[in-house]
Amino acid sequence: MRKVIESVFLEVFKREADGDPLPDITETMILLDSGLDSLGFAILVVELEGRLGFDPFSLSEEAFYPQTFGEFIEFYEKNKP
């Protein structure tokens, strides 16, 4: 799942980040510093739902706001149907 999330993140970043250099994607990358704005993250979640077939933010019973890329991936893994 990590490879899919990373791949989709980079696809969205390339479209939305206006030519900014690609970020170094690590577990500790701070999402707010990744170069994507809130619209970019919304697009990322929608595209991941299309690829993975689920949206963990809709499935989760608790609100969660991942801070790092590692937390983002972990959230997807923990809330997979």
VOGUMI-772669 format. One record per residue (C-alpha): residue in one letter; x, y negated, z. Coordinates in pm, 1 decimal. Example, Ala and Ser with C-alpha at 12.3 -4.5 7.8 and 13.67 -1.06 7.14 Angstrom:
2
node r->a, c1->1230.0, c2->450.0, c3->780.0
node r->s, c1->1367.0, c2->106.0, c3->714.0
//
This chain:
81
node r->m, c1->0.0, c2->0.0, c3->0.0
node r->r, c1->289.1, c2->-235.7, c3->76.6
node r->k, c1->410.3, c2->-225.1, c3->-285.1
node r->v, c1->65.2, c2->-317.3, c3->-416.5
node r->i, c1->27.6, c2->-604.3, c3->-168.9
node r->e, c1->376.5, c2->-733.3, c3->-247.9
node r->s, c1->316.6, c2->-708.3, c3->-623.3
node r->v, c1->-18.5, c2->-889.6, c3->-608.2
node r->f, c1->130.7, c2->-1154.8, c3->-378.0
node r->l, c1->403.8, c2->-1226.7, c3->-635.0
node r->e, c1->152.0, c2->-1236.1, c3->-922.8
node r->v, c1->-64.9, c2->-1488.0, c3->-737.2
node r->f, c1->239.5, c2->-1688.8, c3->-627.6
node r->k, c1->365.1, c2->-1720.5, c3->-986.1
node r->r, c1->26.2, c2->-1855.2, c3->-1098.8
node r->e, c1->-44.1, c2->-2083.8, c3->-803.7
node r->a, c1->292.3, c2->-2221.4, c3->-687.5
node r->d, c1->362.3, c2->-2460.9, c3->-976.0
node r->g, c1->704.7, c2->-2324.2, c3->-1065.3
node r->d, c1->839.8, c2->-2304.3, c3->-710.5
node r->p, c1->1109.6, c2->-2038.5, c3->-666.4
node r->l, c1->983.3, c2->-1698.0, c3->-556.3
node r->p, c1->1004.7, c2->-1648.9, c3->-181.3
node r->d, c1->1216.9, c2->-1374.5, c3->-27.7
node r->i, c1->944.1, c2->-1138.5, c3->89.0
node r->t, c1->1031.1, c2->-988.1, c3->425.2
node r->e, c1->832.7, c2->-857.5, c3->721.2
node r->t, c1->908.5, c2->-1180.3, c3->908.0
node r->m, c1->820.9, c2->-1423.6, c3->627.0
node r->i, c1->587.0, c2->-1683.2, c3->778.7
node r->l, c1->275.3, c2->-1694.5, c3->561.7
node r->l, c1->231.5, c2->-2069.9, c3->605.0
node r->d, c1->585.8, c2->-2115.4, c3->470.5
node r->s, c1->543.9, c2->-1872.9, c3->179.3
node r->g, c1->445.3, c2->-2136.7, c3->-75.3
node r->l, c1->79.5, c2->-2035.1, c3->-106.7
node r->d, c1->-188.8, c2->-2272.5, c3->14.6
node r->s, c1->-527.6, c2->-2165.8, c3->153.4
node r->l, c1->-675.2, c2->-2133.0, c3->-196.4
node r->g, c1->-380.2, c2->-1916.1, c3->-297.2
node r->f, c1->-442.1, c2->-1686.9, c3->-0.5
node r->a, c1->-812.4, c2->-1666.5, c3->-81.7
node r->i, c1->-721.7, c2->-1564.8, c3->-436.8
node r->l, c1->-473.1, c2->-1310.7, c3->-297.9
node r->v, c1->-737.8, c2->-1148.9, c3->-76.0
node r->v, c1->-990.1, c2->-1133.3, c3->-362.9
node r->e, c1->-735.3, c2->-980.2, c3->-599.4
node r->l, c1->-626.9, c2->-729.6, c3->-335.8
node r->e, c1->-991.0, c2->-631.9, c3->-285.9
node r->g, c1->-1013.0, c2->-564.5, c3->-658.9
node r->r, c1->-697.2, c2->-353.2, c3->-656.0
node r->l, c1->-741.9, c2->-172.1, c3->-324.8
node r->g, c1->-1120.0, c2->-151.8, c3->-319.0
node r->f, c1->-1169.9, c2->-314.6, c3->21.3
node r->d, c1->-1140.2, c2->-642.2, c3->210.8
node r->p, c1->-1010.6, c2->-585.3, c3->565.0
node r->f, c1->-1122.1, c2->-931.8, c3->672.8
node r->s, c1->-1484.6, c2->-832.3, c3->602.6
node r->l, c1->-1446.1, c2->-486.2, c3->755.6
node r->s, c1->-1272.9, c2->-589.9, c3->1077.3
node r->e, c1->-1493.2, c2->-648.5, c3->1379.1
node r->e, c1->-1255.1, c2->-910.3, c3->1517.4
node r->a, c1->-1121.3, c2->-1227.2, c3->1360.5
node r->f, c1->-749.8, c2->-1198.9, c3->1289.3
node r->y, c1->-514.7, c2->-1449.1, c3->1132.9
node r->p, c1->-182.7, c2->-1286.6, c3->1042.3
node r->q, c1->118.6, c2->-1510.0, c3->1089.4
node r->t, c1->379.9, c2->-1306.4, c3->900.7
node r->f, c1->382.2, c2->-1095.8, c3->586.8
node r->g, c1->440.7, c2->-788.4, c3->803.2
node r->e, c1->129.3, c2->-864.8, c3->1009.0
node r->f, c1->-66.4, c2->-917.0, c3->686.4
node r->i, c1->32.9, c2->-572.4, c3->557.0
node r->e, c1->-27.3, c2->-410.2, c3->896.5
node r->f, c1->-376.4, c2->-562.9, c3->906.6
node r->y, c1->-456.3, c2->-410.8, c3->566.9
node r->e, c1->-322.7, c2->-71.9, c3->675.1
node r->k, c1->-512.1, c2->-71.9, c3->1007.1
node r->n, c1->-843.5, c2->-174.5, c3->850.8
node r->k, c1->-841.6, c2->52.5, c3->547.7
node r->p, c1->-1175.2, c2->235.9, c3->523.8
//
